[in-house]
Amino acid sequence: MTDEIISGADILGALVMGHPFQSWWCGTDLGIEESRRLVPHQNATTMQVAIAVVAACMWMIENPRRGLCVPDDLPHDYVLEVSKPYLGRFVSVASDWNPLKHYSNFFSGYDKPQLDMSDVWQFKNFLITEGDGI
């Protein structure tokens, strides 16, 4: 893909759930216009993925004697310093979402959930299980 995408953005992040704030979303929002300003003919998804690879490669070149490292071994501050100019707008917002707030079983006939209404953050409230079949 190069110039096929003509509008929009890639929003990439993580939803942290189950703490006193209910849910909290942190991530980046990079529009196609900004990604093309940074690197012509590229899209926002390519930019957000590729810059992390570039940052990791830069760290490896600067630390050749560290041996085999997995992503969790790399210093996040270094990776973010290299990546931040290419990731767009950083977002960190609270959300009142929980898995039972607007619960609807879209898999009825397949999923027979055993919901735990006393603790919304239990794994069973997210789990889709095999039911009797459709």
N, C-alpha and C positions, 0 to 999 in steps of 0.2 A: 504494500500500500504506500502510495506517495501522496498524491493530491486528490484522491477520491473523496476524502472526508472534507466537507465544506463548512461545517459548524459543529459546535458542541464542545465538550470537555471530558476529561478523564478524572474521575474522583476516586482516589485510592486511599484506603486507611483501615483502621481497626475500630471495632465497637467493643469497648470494655464494659462488662456487665456484672451486676451482682453486688455492688458496693452501696453505701448509703445514698449515693447520688443517682441510683437506679442504673442508668447507662451513660456512657461518655464516649463520644466519637472524636477521634483524632486522625487527621490525614491531610492530604493535599488535593487541591483543585486546580488543574492545569487546563486552560482553554486551548483550542486548536490555533487561535491567532497568535497567542504567546509562544506556543511550541514552534510554530513556523517562523516567528521572528528570531528565535534562538537558533534553530537549525532548519533552514529551508527544506521544504518537501517532506518533513517528518510530521508524525502525529503525536498527540499527547501521551498515548499509551507507550509508544516507542521511547519517548523521552524519559518517562518515569522509570521504565524498566532498564533502559540502557545506561542511564547515568549511575545507577547503583553498581552495575558491572564495571563501568569505567572507574568509579571510586575504589572498588575492591581491587582492581588491577593496579591502580596507582599505589595503594597501600602495600600490595605484594612486592612491587618493584622497590619501594622504599624499605621493605623489611624482608630481604631475601633469605635470611637465616631462621625465620620463624617456623619453617616446616609446614606441614599440612594444617590448615585452619578451616573451620566451618564458619558460616556467616556470624554465628553468635560469638565467635572468638575475635572478630574485628572490632576496633573501637568505634562505637556508634557516632561519637562526636566528630571523628575524622571523616567518616562516610557522609554524614550530614553536611559538614562544611564544604565538601566537594560538590555534593548533590543539590544543596538548597537553591542555588540560582536557576536550576533547571526543573524544579518541581512545582512551580506556581505558588498559589496562595496556601499558606498553612492554616488549618482549621482545627479548633479544639472547642467542642460544644457539648453541653449537657443535653440529655434526652430523657424523657420520662417513660420510654418504651420498656416493656418487659414481655416475656413470652406469653403471658396470659391476658394482657391488657385488652386486646381486640381478638382474642382467640377464635379461630374458625378452623374446623377440620376439613381441609381441602382434599384429603385422601380418604374420605369416608368410604367404607366398603373394603378398604385395604388396611387402614390404620385404626386400631382400637386402643386409643391412648388411655393410660392410667395416670391422669393428671394429679399433681400434688398442689392443691389450692392453698395449703397452709404455708408453703415456701415456694414462691414463683421461680426461684433460681435453680431448682432441682433439675438435673439432667433429663429426667423423664418428661419434663414439660417441653423439651426441645426434640425429643426422640420420636422418630417415626418407626413403628413396629409392623411386622407382618401380621395381617389380620386374617379373616376367613377368605379373602380373595374377592374379586369383583364378579 
